């Protein structure tokens, strides 16, 4: 705003020009900018900007804001939980670590979005058997190759997803195809895919359970040969 007073939006969830507590940023292969907003008092949302970019530019649309009456189920492909983690790109698709709901969800490419500028139904879910489930480790007493517990971030290598499975103190490697994912095939930070204790004594383990909560990040450098995982 150049002149005049600031008029906040009637509903912060629908604002295209302001955000609070951004937690993730990513670009899809078409150059669109995605920023996730995570506020503990409300459901998270994703703002989308189309290039070219300029100072003060409004977002072009939102993801994960559903204002229908009645509201969809609290756990669904239409909404995110509070406290989401990082965004990640899978080519022209965008995914997000829906941390509190112990899942990753992936949206279809922008060419397949509906005309609804507030929302878009997610196309794939990872870590849960369906879009309406949201229990850590799917309610099992421990992890498995198919479960997650408060995942904080993920990165795509071209054929696999590397997921920082925060509350399980591990990074799992999940195969990715256009039709979906399978169970994890490898694990870092644990000796087996059914273990999740923090910090063994071997120097190759993780402890993602800090005093401020559960948090972890992951990235893949595809320019290195061989690629490097951080």
Secondary structure, DSSP 8 states (H G I E B T S, - for coil): --SS-----SSGGG-SS--SSEEEEEE-TT--EEEEE--TTS--EEEEE-SS--TT---SEEES----SS---SSSSS---SS---EEEETTEEEEEEGGGTEEEEE--GGG--S-SS---EEEEESSSSTT---GGGG-SS--TT--SS--EEEE-SSEEEEEEGGGTEEEEEEEETTEEEEEEEEEBSSSTT---S--SSSSB---EETTEE-----EETTSSS-EE-
